Amino acid sequence: MTPRARRALNVVMSWLAAAAAGLVVLPLLLIFAFLLWQGASAVNVDFFTHLPRPVGEVGGGMANAIVGTLMLLALAAALGLPVGILGGLYLAESRDRRLPWTARFLADVLNGVPSIVIGIFAYTVIVLPMRRFSAIAGGFALAVIMLPIVVRTSEELVRLVPASLREAALALGIPQWKVLLRVVLPTARAGIITGVMVAIARVAGETAPLLFTAFGNRFWHQGLDQPIAALPLQIFAYAIAPYDDWHRQAWAGALVLIGLVFVVSFAARVVTSGRFTGVR
Amino acid sequence: MAVVAAVPRVEAQAAPRNLGDQVLRVVLRAAALTLVLLVLAMVVSMVHASWPAMRAFGWRFLASSTWDPVAEQFGAIPFIYGTLLSSLLALLIAVPLGIGAAIYLAELAPAWIRPPIAFLVELVAAVPSVIYGLWGIFVLAPLLRVWVQPVLGKSLGFLPLFKGPPYGVGMLAAGIILAIMVVPYITAVSREVLLAVPNTQREAALALGATRWETTRIAVLRYGRSGLVGAILLGLGRALGETMAVTMVIGNRPEVAISLFAPGYTMASVVANEFAEATSDLYLAALIEIGLLLFVVTVVVNALARLLVWSVGGPVKAIRE
């Protein structure tokens, strides 16, 4: 090849690569545009304060689904975060041989398991024995999805705490457990909070594992052992229904859901920016 | 005497410290053990719950293409076929785009443009599946039905792949939606793999007079080859198990059809659609067996992917959204 042809090929390939990057990002812009166009008109005060109306009546909202999603997230966090953060601490600190390796490997395995399979798991261990769909089952499924993310980020961040800090504390005669809980964990706190928020953003939009655990509900929930509405479930139900008004509400729900996910994701970035520059 | 006297005092101080340490150690171990037990419980409970179907059908379950809940005849072939075809279609689109974008982000793009694009790619991965499905139903499917499928049918209709009436929803729509959804994972992991390639590789090629692209092709892509295969496999793992968006656009018909225009069904979407309505124990067990199958396949694909990515640049830090 002549030098001129090589340079031309270089330019062509650079543009092709740039075009590929553009095409990867393009759907995001398209989807966002459609969400704003279709959904913005249906997002109003009623949407946040009213229950769904019966079929045929126009109007109503998804208040129960919004509250339901927040409750499911709170349940998932209450179940998944303690185990996840402590587990991460164990993986970073332990000098054992077998258990850390196994747990790390299984965390990665669990991270790759499709969320619908985790829904089946929650169904077999909670819904079947209880004989009914429930908020608890939905929260449990989401907690299992959060767990590997929280474990691995906590581990990574605890490892980033400088050894000198730990050594200084130990040299003062402070017992090890106090060093871990009062020095190491607080130092890694900002990063761990980021990991937690990323995990919450990830499960906030999960639909598949809730289909046969939380199940959905057109009314306010009647307790944690009863079916509960969730925003993603409601969007799904409305999207596949044959009513125009429901489609409009589905777009509105999607806009609110994506807003929730993006706000949490952005907040996760803000928490760490500037403080822990080495941390993603 | 003094030494003897000192011994009990040291023990008295050491005792409470050990207690705190021991408690913490037990608590931390318990947390890690919970994770291990959870995965074990997952396997055990799903095998247990799908046992009736395994006993009734045995290996025939994997070889039969009849899915008839009324007659209680269950075979997984249509779903396995649909899952594989839609995932392959997705990879066909997503791999060139994802690796191209990764090359741009890691090698060719000006430094100031890299962080914002990498951030946008992360956001593509953060959009919930059900929203892709909503967009698929109301934007992508009509687009395919009105514009793309008639044109493809006219020009390439002699191929069995593009035969049949244009419904919009179907295998083609599922493949495209899946491609959009897995491409950010492939991009992010490939980018990490490329960034892990040592700079000496690039410097050697550049010093010989190679252009940026030649450097990328000769020194970077070749070095990171196995890691890139790992990135593709991670994308495949995502595609195989993706549920909601596919369920909403694939048409949900348990048939093995050659045409990409025809509706199909995947393993994940049959579980999503029929699980809550499964009327008999055998029906439910058959659906759980499909879930178990999906579990095994994704675990194998992911384990393989991780080994390959690790071979280039240490443990993978795939994006976590």
Interface residues (C-beta under 8 A of the other chain):
Chain A: R6 R7 L9 N10 M13 S14 L16 A17 A18 A19 A20 A21 L23 V24 V25 P27 L28 L30 I31 F34 L35 Q38 P82 V83 G84 L86 G87 L89 Y90 L91 E93 S94 L99 P100 T102 A103 L106 A107 D108 V109 L110 N111 G112 V113 P114 S115 I116 V117 I118 I120 F121 Y123 T124 V125 L128 V144 L147 P148 I149 V151 R152 T153 E156 P175 Q176 W177 K178 L180 L181 G195 V198 A199 A201 R202 A204 G205 E206 T207 A208 L211 F212 F215 P232 I235 F236 A239 I240 H247 A250 W251 A254 L257 I258 V261 F262 S265 R280
Chain B: R17 G20 D21 V23 L24 V27 L28 R29 A30 A31 A32 L33 T34 L35 V36 L38 V39 A41 M42 S45 M46 H48 A49 P96 L97 G98 I99 G100 A101 I103 Y104 L105 E107 L108 A109 I117 L120 V121 E122 L123 V124 A126 V127 P128 S129 V130 I131 Y132 G133 L134 W135 I137 F138 V139 I180 V183 P184 T187 T211 R212 W213 E214 T216 L234 G237 L240 G241 E242 T243 M244 M248 A268 V271 A272 F275 A276 L287 I288 G291 L294 F295 T298 V299 V301 N302 A303 R306 K317 R320 E321
